[in-house]
C-alpha cells in the first residue's frame, strides 16, 4: 500500500469532523472510524484518481465517503451477527447500546452521500458517481440478505454464492476504483476497466479467503484453519465439492458438513479429506487465478502511466496473492 497516500487519507480522516451534536449520535461514529482497519478502499480510490490527476485533495472527500460507508456496513453487520468484538475492540452496539448502533449507522450512510457531494467536479460527474454509489449500496444490502438467506438453506448453488460475494464484497471495491477514476477525469473505457479490475479483485480475494480458512498455514494465516467448516458456512469449497460429488456421495458430504459434530478436529479433517479426494482445493485455486488474471488484464488495459498503475497492482497483489 502506498504509505504516502494512506498517510494523506489518515490525516484527512482525523481532521474531518462528521458531526459533534448530538454527542450520543456522533461519538459512536468517531469510535468505529478510529478503530482502523486496512483502509484499502479509500486508498484504491485515491490511487485510481492519481492515474489521471495529481491533485489528491480533490478526491479525499469521496475516499472518506467509501470508508464511512464501509464502516457503516460493519457496524450493522455486527448488530445482525450479535458480535461482541470488532478488530479486538468492543462493537458499537455493545459499547453504546443497540439503538445507538442503529442510528449512528444510519447517519453514516447519509454522511457518505454528503461527502460525495463535496467533490469539486462538474454536475454531470457528480451525478454519475452518486448513481454508482447508490447502486453499490443497494447491491451490498442485497448481498448481505443473500448471505443471511443462505444460512437457512442447504441447496445453495455455487453461482448464487458467487453473486452474493460479488454484491457483498466486490462491488464496493469496484465502485471505489471507478469513482476515483471519474473524479480524476478518466474516460468511460478506463473507468469501466478499473471497475472490472476491482470487481475481479474482490472475487479473487474472497475465493482466496475461503481457501485460507480451510487449507491455510496457521503460522501465516494467523488462526487455526477450519473455522468455516465448524460454522457450516457456505463457501466456494463446499459448494464446488457438492457439484463434483457423485449423487451417491453428495448426501454423505452434506450430512458431514451441515450436521453438528461431536469432535471438531475430526470434522475438519474429514471435510478436508473429502475436498482433497474431489479436487476442490485445485478447483478453487484455478478460480482464484482466473479472477486474478482477469483483474490484471483490465488494469493493463487502462491508458495511464505504467509507474502509477504499478502502485495499484502492488496493492492488489498484497490483498489477493496470499500463501495458503
Phi and psi restraints in degrees (value plus and minus 20) as a CYANA .aco file:
   2 UNK   PHI     -88.3   -48.3
   2 UNK   PSI      92.2   132.2
   3 UNK   PHI     -82.8   -42.8
   3 UNK   PSI     -56.4   -16.4
   4 UNK   PHI     -84.7   -44.7
   4 UNK   PSI     -66.6   -26.6
   5 UNK   PHI     -83.5   -43.5
   5 UNK   PSI     -64.2   -24.2
   6 UNK   PHI     -82.9   -42.9
   6 UNK   PSI     -60.9   -20.9
   7 UNK   PHI     -83.3   -43.3
   7 UNK   PSI     -62.3   -22.3
   8 UNK   PHI     -82.0   -42.0
   8 UNK   PSI     -63.0   -23.0
   9 UNK   PHI     -86.6   -46.6
   9 UNK   PSI     -63.7   -23.7
  10 UNK   PHI     -81.0   -41.0
  10 UNK   PSI     -61.6   -21.6
  11 UNK   PHI     -82.7   -42.7
  11 UNK   PSI     -61.7   -21.7
  12 UNK   PHI     -84.8   -44.8
  12 UNK   PSI     -63.5   -23.5
  13 UNK   PHI     -79.7   -39.7
  13 UNK   PSI     -64.1   -24.1
  14 UNK   PHI     -89.4   -49.4
  14 UNK   PSI     -50.0   -10.0
  15 UNK   PHI    -107.3   -67.3
  15 UNK   PSI     -42.0    -2.0
  16 UNK   PHI    -106.1   -66.1
  16 UNK   PSI     103.4   143.4
  17 UNK   PHI    -114.3   -74.3
  17 UNK   PSI     105.6   145.6
  18 UNK   PHI    -106.6   -66.6
  18 UNK   PSI     -29.6    10.4
  19 UNK   PHI     130.1   170.1
  19 UNK   PSI     131.7   171.7
  20 UNK   PHI    -138.5   -98.5
  20 UNK   PSI     -58.8   -18.8
  21 UNK   PHI    -143.9  -103.9
  21 UNK   PSI     118.0   158.0
  22 UNK   PHI     -89.9   -49.9
  22 UNK   PSI     119.9   159.9
  23 UNK   PHI     -80.4   -40.4
  23 UNK   PSI     -55.0   -15.0
  24 UNK   PHI     -89.5   -49.5
  24 UNK   PSI     -34.0     6.0
  25 UNK   PHI    -108.1   -68.1
  25 UNK   PSI     -63.3   -23.3
  26 UNK   PHI    -114.5   -74.5
  26 UNK   PSI     -40.5    -0.5
  27 UNK   PHI     -81.3   -41.3
  27 UNK   PSI     -62.9   -22.9
  28 UNK   PHI     -83.3   -43.3
  28 UNK   PSI     -52.4   -12.4
  29 UNK   PHI     -84.2   -44.2
  29 UNK   PSI     -69.4   -29.4
  30 UNK   PHI     -79.8   -39.8
  30 UNK   PSI     -58.2   -18.2
  31 UNK   PHI     -81.9   -41.9
  31 UNK   PSI     -70.6   -30.6
  32 UNK   PHI     -89.5   -49.5
  32 UNK   PSI     -52.7   -12.7
  33 UNK   PHI     -91.3   -51.3
  33 UNK   PSI     -49.4    -9.4
  34 UNK   PHI     -94.7   -54.7
  34 UNK   PSI     -44.2    -4.2
  35 UNK   PHI     -79.2   -39.2
  35 UNK   PSI     -52.0   -12.0
  36 UNK   PHI      78.1   118.1
  36 UNK   PSI    -161.1  -121.1
  37 UNK   PHI     104.3   144.3
  37 UNK   PSI    -196.4  -156.4
  38 UNK   PHI     -91.9   -51.9
  38 UNK   PSI     -47.3    -7.3
  39 UNK   PHI      34.9    74.9
  39 UNK   PSI      13.5    53.5
  40 UNK   PHI     -97.9   -57.9
  40 UNK   PSI     -41.2    -1.2
  41 UNK   PHI     -85.7   -45.7
  41 UNK   PSI     -70.6   -30.6
  42 UNK   PHI     -83.5   -43.5
  42 UNK   PSI     -54.2   -14.2
  43 UNK   PHI     -87.5   -47.5
  43 UNK   PSI     -60.4   -20.4
  44 UNK   PHI     -79.5   -39.5
  44 UNK   PSI     -63.4   -23.4
  45 UNK   PHI     -79.9   -39.9
  45 UNK   PSI     -65.2   -25.2
  46 UNK   PHI     -88.7   -48.7
  46 UNK   PSI     -57.1   -17.1
  47 UNK   PHI     -88.0   -48.0
  47 UNK   PSI     -58.9   -18.9
  48 UNK   PHI     -84.4   -44.4
  48 UNK   PSI     -61.9   -21.9
  49 UNK   PHI     -79.6   -39.6
  49 UNK   PSI     -62.6   -22.6
  50 UNK   PHI     -86.8   -46.8
  50 UNK   PSI     -36.8     3.2
  51 UNK   PHI     -83.6   -43.6
  51 UNK   PSI     -46.2    -6.2
  52 UNK   PHI    -143.7  -103.7
  52 UNK   PSI     -31.8     8.2
  53 UNK   PHI    -175.8  -135.8
  53 UNK   PSI     106.7   146.7
  54 UNK   PHI    -105.4   -65.4
  54 UNK   PSI     -26.1    13.9
  55 UNK   PHI    -105.3   -65.3
  55 UNK   PSI      62.6   102.6
  56 UNK   PHI     -82.9   -42.9
  56 UNK   PSI     -49.8    -9.8
  57 UNK   PHI     -77.2   -37.2
  57 UNK   PSI     -50.7   -10.7
  58 UNK   PHI     -86.2   -46.2
  58 UNK   PSI     -44.4    -4.4
  59 UNK   PHI    -121.3   -81.3
  59 UNK   PSI     -24.0    16.0
  60 UNK   PHI     -83.7   -43.7
  60 UNK   PSI     -61.6   -21.6
  61 UNK   PHI     -79.4   -39.4
  61 UNK   PSI     -61.6   -21.6
  62 UNK   PHI     -87.7   -47.7
  62 UNK   PSI     -57.7   -17.7
  63 UNK   PHI     -81.3   -41.3
  63 UNK   PSI     -62.3   -22.3
  64 UNK   PHI     -86.7   -46.7
  64 UNK   PSI     -55.8   -15.8
  65 UNK   PHI     -77.2   -37.2
  65 UNK   PSI     -63.2   -23.2
  66 UNK   PHI     -87.4   -47.4
  66 UNK   PSI     -57.5   -17.5
  67 UNK   PHI     -89.7   -49.7
  67 UNK   PSI     -60.2   -20.2
  68 UNK   PHI     -83.9   -43.9
  68 UNK   PSI     -65.5   -25.5
  69 UNK   PHI     -82.1   -42.1
  69 UNK   PSI     -65.3   -25.3
  70 UNK   PHI     -77.7   -37.7
  70 UNK   PSI     -64.5   -24.5
  71 UNK   PHI     -90.6   -50.6
  71 UNK   PSI     -50.7   -10.7
  72 UNK   PHI     -78.5   -38.5
  72 UNK   PSI     -64.4   -24.4
  73 UNK   PHI     -85.2   -45.2
  73 UNK   PSI     -57.3   -17.3
  74 UNK   PHI     -85.9   -45.9
  74 UNK   PSI     -60.8   -20.8
  75 UNK   PHI     -79.5   -39.5
  75 UNK   PSI     -67.9   -27.9
  76 UNK   PHI     -94.5   -54.5
  76 UNK   PSI     -51.8   -11.8
  77 UNK   PHI     -79.8   -39.8
  77 UNK   PSI     -62.6   -22.6
  78 UNK   PHI     -82.4   -42.4
  78 UNK   PSI     -57.0   -17.0
  79 UNK   PHI     -84.7   -44.7
  79 UNK   PSI     -67.3   -27.3
  80 UNK   PHI     -84.6   -44.6
  80 UNK   PSI     -55.5   -15.5
  81 UNK   PHI    -105.5   -65.5
  81 UNK   PSI     -25.8    14.2
  82 UNK   PHI      33.8    73.8
  82 UNK   PSI      21.0    61.0
  83 UNK   PHI    -100.3   -60.3
  83 UNK   PSI     114.0   154.0
  84 UNK   PHI    -104.6   -64.6
  84 UNK   PSI     -44.1    -4.1
  85 UNK   PHI    -149.5  -109.5
  85 UNK   PSI     127.5   167.5
  86 UNK   PHI    -158.1  -118.1
  86 UNK   PSI      98.2   138.2
  87 UNK   PHI      34.4    74.4
  87 UNK   PSI      18.1    58.1
  88 UNK   PHI      59.2    99.2
  88 UNK   PSI     -16.1    23.9
  89 UNK   PHI    -140.6  -100.6
  89 UNK   PSI     140.3   180.3
  90 UNK   PHI     -75.9   -35.9
  90 UNK   PSI     118.3   158.3
  91 UNK   PHI     -90.0   -50.0
  91 UNK   PSI     140.3   180.3
  92 UNK   PHI     -78.9   -38.9
  92 UNK   PSI     -65.7   -25.7
  93 UNK   PHI     -89.3   -49.3
  93 UNK   PSI     -45.8    -5.8
  94 UNK   PHI     -94.7   -54.7
  94 UNK   PSI     -58.0   -18.0
  95 UNK   PHI    -100.5   -60.5
  95 UNK   PSI     -60.2   -20.2
  96 UNK   PHI    -132.8   -92.8
  96 UNK   PSI     -30.9     9.1
  97 UNK   PHI      87.0   127.0
  97 UNK   PSI     135.4   175.4
  98 UNK   PHI     -82.2   -42.2
  98 UNK   PSI     -66.0   -26.0
  99 UNK   PHI     -82.7   -42.7
  99 UNK   PSI     -60.0   -20.0
 100 UNK   PHI     -83.5   -43.5
 100 UNK   PSI     -59.5   -19.5
 101 UNK   PHI     -82.5   -42.5
 101 UNK   PSI     -62.9   -22.9
 102 UNK   PHI     -85.9   -45.9
 102 UNK   PSI     -70.8   -30.8
 103 UNK   PHI     -90.7   -50.7
 103 UNK   PSI     -59.4   -19.4
 104 UNK   PHI     -84.7   -44.7
 104 UNK   PSI     -56.7   -16.7
 105 UNK   PHI     -83.3   -43.3
 105 UNK   PSI     -61.6   -21.6
 106 UNK   PHI     -79.8   -39.8
 106 UNK   PSI     -64.1   -24.1
 107 UNK   PHI     -90.1   -50.1
 107 UNK   PSI     -47.7    -7.7
 108 UNK   PHI     -84.5   -44.5
 108 UNK   PSI     -60.6   -20.6
 109 UNK   PHI     -80.3   -40.3
 109 UNK   PSI     -64.6   -24.6
 110 UNK   PHI     -85.7   -45.7
 110 UNK   PSI     -61.9   -21.9
 111 UNK   PHI     -82.5   -42.5
 111 UNK   PSI     -53.4   -13.4
 112 UNK   PHI     -81.9   -41.9
 112 UNK   PSI     -62.9   -22.9
 113 UNK   PHI     -84.3   -44.3
 113 UNK   PSI     -62.0   -22.0
 114 UNK   PHI     -82.5   -42.5
 114 UNK   PSI     -58.6   -18.6
 115 UNK   PHI     -85.1   -45.1
 115 UNK   PSI     -61.1   -21.1
 116 UNK   PHI     -80.3   -40.3
 116 UNK   PSI     -57.4   -17.4
 117 UNK   PHI     -88.5   -48.5
 117 UNK   PSI     -36.6     3.4
 118 UNK   PHI     -96.8   -56.8
 118 UNK   PSI     -31.3     8.7
 119 UNK   PHI     -80.5   -40.5
 119 UNK   PSI     107.6   147.6
 120 UNK   PHI    -102.7   -62.7
 120 UNK   PSI      49.0    89.0
 121 UNK   PHI    -152.4  -112.4
 121 UNK   PSI     155.5   195.5
 122 UNK   PHI     -85.4   -45.4
 122 UNK   PSI     140.5   180.5
 123 UNK   PHI     -80.7   -40.7
 123 UNK   PSI     -55.4   -15.4
 124 UNK   PHI     -84.1   -44.1
 124 UNK   PSI     -68.0   -28.0
 125 UNK   PHI     -85.8   -45.8
 125 UNK   PSI     -59.9   -19.9
 126 UNK   PHI     -81.0   -41.0
 126 UNK   PSI     -61.7   -21.7
 127 UNK   PHI     -84.4   -44.4
 127 UNK   PSI     -59.9   -19.9
 128 UNK   PHI     -81.2   -41.2
 128 UNK   PSI     -65.2   -25.2
 129 UNK   PHI     -93.1   -53.1
 129 UNK   PSI     -52.2   -12.2
 130 UNK   PHI     -86.1   -46.1
 130 UNK   PSI     -62.5   -22.5
 131 UNK   PHI     -82.7   -42.7
 131 UNK   PSI     -63.1   -23.1
 132 UNK   PHI     -84.9   -44.9
 132 UNK   PSI     -61.8   -21.8
 133 UNK   PHI     -84.8   -44.8
 133 UNK   PSI     -61.8   -21.8
 134 UNK   PHI     -83.3   -43.3
 134 UNK   PSI     -63.5   -23.5
 135 UNK   PHI     -80.4   -40.4
 135 UNK   PSI     -63.9   -23.9
 136 UNK   PHI     -83.2   -43.2
 136 UNK   PSI     -63.7   -23.7
 137 UNK   PHI     -80.0   -40.0
 137 UNK   PSI     -61.4   -21.4
 138 UNK   PHI     -84.1   -44.1
 138 UNK   PSI     -62.6   -22.6
 139 UNK   PHI     -85.1   -45.1
 139 UNK   PSI     -57.3   -17.3
 140 UNK   PHI     -81.3   -41.3
 140 UNK   PSI     -62.8   -22.8
 141 UNK   PHI     -83.5   -43.5
 141 UNK   PSI     -62.4   -22.4
 142 UNK   PHI     -83.4   -43.4
 142 UNK   PSI     -60.6   -20.6
 143 UNK   PHI     -84.0   -44.0
 143 UNK   PSI     -60.6   -20.6
 144 UNK   PHI     -83.3   -43.3
 144 UNK   PSI     -61.3   -21.3
 145 UNK   PHI     -85.3   -45.3
 145 UNK   PSI     -61.8   -21.8
 146 UNK   PHI     -79.3   -39.3
 146 UNK   PSI     -63.4   -23.4
 147 UNK   PHI     -79.0   -39.0
 147 UNK   PSI     -62.5   -22.5
 148 UNK   PHI     -88.4   -48.4
 148 UNK   PSI     -59.9   -19.9
 149 UNK   PHI     -80.1   -40.1
 149 UNK   PSI     -59.5   -19.5
 150 UNK   PHI     -83.0   -43.0
 150 UNK   PSI     -46.1    -6.1
 151 UNK   PHI     -82.1   -42.1
 151 UNK   PSI     -45.2    -5.2
 152 UNK   PHI    -120.1   -80.1
 152 UNK   PSI     -16.5    23.5
 153 UNK   PHI    -142.2  -102.2
 153 UNK   PSI     124.1   164.1
 154 UNK   PHI    -129.6   -89.6
 154 UNK   PSI     -18.4    21.6
 155 UNK   PHI    -127.4   -87.4
 155 UNK   PSI       2.7    42.7
 156 UNK   PHI     -85.5   -45.5
 156 UNK   PSI     113.9   153.9
 157 UNK   PHI    -113.7   -73.7
 157 UNK   PSI     133.3   173.3
 158 UNK   PHI     -78.9   -38.9
 158 UNK   PSI     -58.7   -18.7
 159 UNK   PHI     -81.9   -41.9
 159 UNK   PSI     -55.6   -15.6
 160 UNK   PHI     -87.8   -47.8
 160 UNK   PSI     -60.8   -20.8
 161 UNK   PHI     -82.1   -42.1
 161 UNK   PSI     -63.6   -23.6
 162 UNK   PHI     -84.4   -44.4
 162 UNK   PSI     -56.8   -16.8
 163 UNK   PHI     -84.3   -44.3
 163 UNK   PSI     -61.1   -21.1
 164 UNK   PHI     -82.5   -42.5
 164 UNK   PSI     -67.8   -27.8
 165 UNK   PHI     -91.4   -51.4
 165 UNK   PSI     -47.0    -7.0
 166 UNK   PHI     -83.6   -43.6
 166 UNK   PSI     -68.0   -28.0
 167 UNK   PHI     -92.2   -52.2
 167 UNK   PSI     -62.4   -22.4
 168 UNK   PHI     -94.1   -54.1
 168 UNK   PSI     -52.8   -12.8
 169 UNK   PHI    -141.1  -101.1
 169 UNK   PSI     -71.1   -31.1
 170 UNK   PHI     -93.5   -53.5
 170 UNK   PSI     -55.5   -15.5
 171 UNK   PHI     -88.1   -48.1
 171 UNK   PSI     -49.3    -9.3
 172 UNK   PHI     -91.3   -51.3
 172 UNK   PSI     -56.3   -16.3
 173 UNK   PHI     -84.1   -44.1
 173 UNK   PSI     -65.9   -25.9
 174 UNK   PHI     -81.9   -41.9
 174 UNK   PSI     -65.0   -25.0
 175 UNK   PHI     -85.2   -45.2
 175 UNK   PSI     -57.0   -17.0
 176 UNK   PHI     -77.9   -37.9
 176 UNK   PSI     -63.4   -23.4
 177 UNK   PHI     -88.9   -48.9
 177 UNK   PSI     -65.8   -25.8
 178 UNK   PHI     -87.2   -47.2
 178 UNK   PSI     -59.5   -19.5
 179 UNK   PHI     -83.5   -43.5
 179 UNK   PSI     -62.7   -22.7
 180 UNK   PHI     -79.7   -39.7
 180 UNK   PSI     -63.3   -23.3
 181 UNK   PHI     -83.8   -43.8
 181 UNK   PSI     -65.3   -25.3
 182 UNK   PHI     -83.3   -43.3
 182 UNK   PSI     -61.1   -21.1
 183 UNK   PHI     -83.5   -43.5
 183 UNK   PSI     -49.2    -9.2
 184 UNK   PHI    -103.0   -63.0
 184 UNK   PSI     -26.9    13.1
 185 UNK   PHI      77.8   117.8
 185 UNK   PSI      -2.5    37.5
 186 UNK   PHI     -86.4   -46.4
 186 UNK   PSI     130.4   170.4
 187 UNK   PHI     -94.0   -54.0
 187 UNK   PSI     149.6   189.6
 188 UNK   PHI     -80.4   -40.4
 188 UNK   PSI     -61.9   -21.9
 189 UNK   PHI     -83.3   -43.3
 189 UNK   PSI     -66.4   -26.4
 190 UNK   PHI     -85.6   -45.6
 190 UNK   PSI     -60.0   -20.0
 191 UNK   PHI     -82.4   -42.4
 191 UNK   PSI     -60.0   -20.0
 192 UNK   PHI     -87.5   -47.5
 192 UNK   PSI     -61.6   -21.6
 193 UNK   PHI     -80.0   -40.0
 193 UNK   PSI     -59.8   -19.8
 194 UNK   PHI     -89.9   -49.9
 194 UNK   PSI     -55.2   -15.2
 195 UNK   PHI     -81.0   -41.0
 195 UNK   PSI     -66.8   -26.8
 196 UNK   PHI     -88.7   -48.7
 196 UNK   PSI     -53.0   -13.0
 197 UNK   PHI     -77.3   -37.3
 197 UNK   PSI     -68.6   -28.6
 198 UNK   PHI     -89.0   -49.0
 198 UNK   PSI     -59.7   -19.7
 199 UNK   PHI     -82.8   -42.8
 199 UNK   PSI     -66.0   -26.0
 200 UNK   PHI     -89.6   -49.6
 200 UNK   PSI     -54.1   -14.1
 201 UNK   PHI     -81.7   -41.7
 201 UNK   PSI     -63.6   -23.6
 202 UNK   PHI     -83.0   -43.0
 202 UNK   PSI     -60.2   -20.2
 203 UNK   PHI     -86.3   -46.3
 203 UNK   PSI     -62.7   -22.7
 204 UNK   PHI     -81.8   -41.8
 204 UNK   PSI     -60.9   -20.9
 205 UNK   PHI     -80.1   -40.1
 205 UNK   PSI     -65.5   -25.5
 206 UNK   PHI     -91.0   -51.0
 206 UNK   PSI     -60.3   -20.3
 207 UNK   PHI     -83.7   -43.7
 207 UNK   PSI     -60.5   -20.5
 208 UNK   PHI     -84.6   -44.6
 208 UNK   PSI     -56.7   -16.7
 209 UNK   PHI     -84.1   -44.1
 209 UNK   PSI     -60.0   -20.0
 210 UNK   PHI     -81.3   -41.3
 210 UNK   PSI     -62.8   -22.8
 211 UNK   PHI     -82.1   -42.1
 211 UNK   PSI     -66.9   -26.9
 212 UNK   PHI     -82.6   -42.6
 212 UNK   PSI     -57.0   -17.0
 213 UNK   PHI     -85.4   -45.4
 213 UNK   PSI     -50.0   -10.0
 214 UNK   PHI    -118.7   -78.7
 214 UNK   PSI     -57.6   -17.6
 215 UNK   PHI    -137.2   -97.2
 215 UNK   PSI     -15.3    24.7
 216 UNK   PHI     -90.2   -50.2
 216 UNK   PSI     131.9   171.9
 217 UNK   PHI     -95.5   -55.5
 217 UNK   PSI      98.6   138.6
 218 UNK   PHI     -79.0   -39.0
 218 UNK   PSI     -46.8    -6.8
 219 UNK   PHI     -88.3   -48.3
 219 UNK   PSI     -54.0   -14.0
 220 UNK   PHI    -112.0   -72.0
 220 UNK   PSI     -57.2   -17.2
 221 UNK   PHI     -98.5   -58.5
 221 UNK   PSI     -45.2    -5.2
 222 UNK   PHI      70.0   110.0
 222 UNK   PSI     -18.4    21.6
 223 UNK   PHI    -177.4  -137.4
 223 UNK   PSI     144.4   184.4
 224 UNK   PHI     -86.9   -46.9
 224 UNK   PSI     108.7   148.7
 225 UNK   PHI     -86.2   -46.2
 225 UNK   PSI     134.2   174.2
 226 UNK   PHI      87.3   127.3
 226 UNK   PSI     -15.9    24.1
 227 UNK   PHI     -80.5   -40.5
 227 UNK   PSI     -61.8   -21.8
 228 UNK   PHI     -83.1   -43.1
 228 UNK   PSI     -57.8   -17.8
 229 UNK   PHI     -85.2   -45.2
 229 UNK   PSI     -64.9   -24.9
 230 UNK   PHI     -86.8   -46.8
 230 UNK   PSI     -48.3    -8.3
 231 UNK   PHI    -109.9   -69.9
 231 UNK   PSI     -16.8    23.2
 232 UNK   PHI      38.0    78.0
 232 UNK   PSI      12.3    52.3
 233 UNK   PHI     -93.4   -53.4
 233 UNK   PSI     122.3   162.3
 234 UNK   PHI     -97.2   -57.2
 234 UNK   PSI     100.5   140.5
 235 UNK   PHI    -151.6  -111.6
 235 UNK   PSI     151.4   191.4
 236 UNK   PHI     -74.4   -34.4
 236 UNK   PSI     -59.9   -19.9
 237 UNK   PHI     -85.1   -45.1
 237 UNK   PSI     -71.9   -31.9
 238 UNK   PHI     -89.6   -49.6
 238 UNK   PSI     -57.5   -17.5
 239 UNK   PHI     -90.6   -50.6
 239 UNK   PSI     -57.1   -17.1
 240 UNK   PHI     -90.4   -50.4
 240 UNK   PSI     -56.5   -16.5
 241 UNK   PHI     -81.2   -41.2
 241 UNK   PSI     -61.6   -21.6
 242 UNK   PHI     -87.3   -47.3
 242 UNK   PSI     -51.3   -11.3
 243 UNK   PHI     -88.3   -48.3
 243 UNK   PSI     -58.0   -18.0
 244 UNK   PHI    -100.4   -60.4
 244 UNK   PSI     -45.9    -5.9
 245 UNK   PHI     -86.6   -46.6
 245 UNK   PSI     124.0   164.0
 246 UNK   PHI     -85.6   -45.6
 246 UNK   PSI     134.0   174.0
 247 UNK   PHI     -71.2   -31.2
 247 UNK   PSI     -57.0   -17.0
 248 UNK   PHI     -92.0   -52.0
 248 UNK   PSI     -40.0     0.0
 249 UNK   PHI    -116.5   -76.5
 249 UNK   PSI     -42.6    -2.6
 250 UNK   PHI     -80.5   -40.5
 250 UNK   PSI     -63.6   -23.6
 251 UNK   PHI     -85.5   -45.5
 251 UNK   PSI     -57.9   -17.9
 252 UNK   PHI     -83.5   -43.5
 252 UNK   PSI     -61.3   -21.3
 253 UNK   PHI     -87.8   -47.8
 253 UNK   PSI     -61.0   -21.0
 254 UNK   PHI     -80.8   -40.8
 254 UNK   PSI     -64.1   -24.1
 255 UNK   PHI     -83.6   -43.6
 255 UNK   PSI     -60.1   -20.1
 256 UNK   PHI     -85.9   -45.9
 256 UNK   PSI     -64.5   -24.5
 257 UNK   PHI     -98.3   -58.3
 257 UNK   PSI     -63.4   -23.4
 258 UNK   PHI    -117.5   -77.5
 258 UNK   PSI     -21.3    18.7
 259 UNK   PHI    -125.1   -85.1
 259 UNK   PSI     132.8   172.8
 260 UNK   PHI     -79.0   -39.0
 260 UNK   PSI     129.4   169.4
 261 UNK   PHI    -145.5  -105.5
 261 UNK   PSI     119.4   159.4
 262 UNK   PHI     -94.2   -54.2
 262 UNK   PSI     -49.9    -9.9
 263 UNK   PHI    -141.4  -101.4
 263 UNK   PSI      93.1   133.1
 264 UNK   PHI     -84.2   -44.2
 264 UNK   PSI     -66.2   -26.2
 265 UNK   PHI     -85.5   -45.5
 265 UNK   PSI     -57.5   -17.5
 266 UNK   PHI     -83.1   -43.1
 266 UNK   PSI     -59.0   -19.0
 267 UNK   PHI     -84.2   -44.2
 267 UNK   PSI     -66.3   -26.3
 268 UNK   PHI     -77.9   -37.9
 268 UNK   PSI     -67.9   -27.9
 269 UNK   PHI     -86.1   -46.1
 269 UNK   PSI     -58.7   -18.7
 270 UNK   PHI     -87.0   -47.0
 270 UNK   PSI     -62.3   -22.3
 271 UNK   PHI     -86.0   -46.0
 271 UNK   PSI     -62.7   -22.7
 272 UNK   PHI     -81.6   -41.6
 272 UNK   PSI     -55.9   -15.9
 273 UNK   PHI     -84.7   -44.7
 273 UNK   PSI     -62.8   -22.8
 274 UNK   PHI     -78.6   -38.6
 274 UNK   PSI     -67.8   -27.8
 275 UNK   PHI     -80.7   -40.7
 275 UNK   PSI     -59.7   -19.7
 276 UNK   PHI     -86.0   -46.0
 276 UNK   PSI     -63.8   -23.8
 277 UNK   PHI     -85.9   -45.9
 277 UNK   PSI     -53.4   -13.4
 278 UNK   PHI    -105.9   -65.9
 278 UNK   PSI     -28.3    11.7
 279 UNK   PHI      55.4    95.4
 279 UNK   PSI       6.0    46.0
 280 UNK   PHI     -87.5   -47.5
 280 UNK   PSI     -60.2   -20.2
 281 UNK   PHI     -79.0   -39.0
 281 UNK   PSI     -64.9   -24.9
 282 UNK   PHI     -84.9   -44.9
 282 UNK   PSI     -57.7   -17.7
 283 UNK   PHI     -83.5   -43.5
 283 UNK   PSI     -62.8   -22.8
 284 UNK   PHI     -87.2   -47.2
 284 UNK   PSI     -60.1   -20.1
 285 UNK   PHI     -83.5   -43.5
 285 UNK   PSI     -58.4   -18.4
 286 UNK   PHI     -86.3   -46.3
 286 UNK   PSI     -60.9   -20.9
 287 UNK   PHI     -85.5   -45.5
 287 UNK   PSI     -63.3   -23.3
 288 UNK   PHI     -80.6   -40.6
 288 UNK   PSI     -62.3   -22.3
 289 UNK   PHI     -85.2   -45.2
 289 UNK   PSI     -58.2   -18.2
 290 UNK   PHI     -83.7   -43.7
 290 UNK   PSI     -65.6   -25.6
 291 UNK   PHI     -84.8   -44.8
 291 UNK   PSI     -60.1   -20.1
 292 UNK   PHI     -82.8   -42.8
 292 UNK   PSI     -65.8   -25.8
 293 UNK   PHI     -85.0   -45.0
 293 UNK   PSI     -59.6   -19.6
 294 UNK   PHI     -83.0   -43.0
 294 UNK   PSI     -61.2   -21.2
 295 UNK   PHI     -79.0   -39.0
 295 UNK   PSI     -70.3   -30.3
 296 UNK   PHI     -91.8   -51.8
 296 UNK   PSI     -46.7    -6.7
 297 UNK   PHI     -84.8   -44.8
 297 UNK   PSI     -60.3   -20.3
 298 UNK   PHI     -87.6   -47.6
 298 UNK   PSI     -58.7   -18.7
 299 UNK   PHI     -84.9   -44.9
 299 UNK   PSI     -61.2   -21.2
 300 UNK   PHI     -79.9   -39.9
 300 UNK   PSI     -51.8   -11.8
 301 UNK   PHI     -97.3   -57.3
 301 UNK   PSI     -32.8     7.2
 302 UNK   PHI     -89.9   -49.9
 302 UNK   PSI     113.5   153.5
 303 UNK   PHI    -106.9   -66.9
 303 UNK   PSI      67.2   107.2
 304 UNK   PHI    -174.9  -134.9
 304 UNK   PSI     142.7   182.7
 305 UNK   PHI     -77.5   -37.5
 305 UNK   PSI     116.4   156.4
 306 UNK   PHI     -81.7   -41.7
 306 UNK   PSI     -56.5   -16.5
 307 UNK   PHI     -83.0   -43.0
 307 UNK   PSI     -57.6   -17.6
 308 UNK   PHI     -92.5   -52.5
 308 UNK   PSI     -59.4   -19.4
 309 UNK   PHI     -84.6   -44.6
 309 UNK   PSI     -50.8   -10.8
 310 UNK   PHI     -83.0   -43.0
 310 UNK   PSI     -53.8   -13.8
 311 UNK   PHI     -83.5   -43.5
 311 UNK   PSI     -62.1   -22.1
 312 UNK   PHI     -85.5   -45.5
 312 UNK   PSI     -62.2   -22.2
 313 UNK   PHI     -82.7   -42.7
 313 UNK   PSI     -61.1   -21.1
 314 UNK   PHI     -82.3   -42.3
 314 UNK   PSI     -62.2   -22.2
 315 UNK   PHI     -85.9   -45.9
 315 UNK   PSI     -62.9   -22.9
 316 UNK   PHI     -81.0   -41.0
 316 UNK   PSI     -63.2   -23.2
 317 UNK   PHI     -82.3   -42.3
 317 UNK   PSI     -58.2   -18.2
 318 UNK   PHI     -85.9   -45.9
 318 UNK   PSI     -45.2    -5.2
 319 UNK   PHI    -108.5   -68.5
 319 UNK   PSI     -58.2   -18.2
 320 UNK   PHI    -130.6   -90.6
 320 UNK   PSI     -32.8     7.2
 321 UNK   PHI    -125.8   -85.8
 321 UNK   PSI      67.6   107.6
 322 UNK   PHI    -145.2  -105.2
 322 UNK   PSI     122.5   162.5
 323 UNK   PHI     -89.7   -49.7
 323 UNK   PSI     118.6   158.6
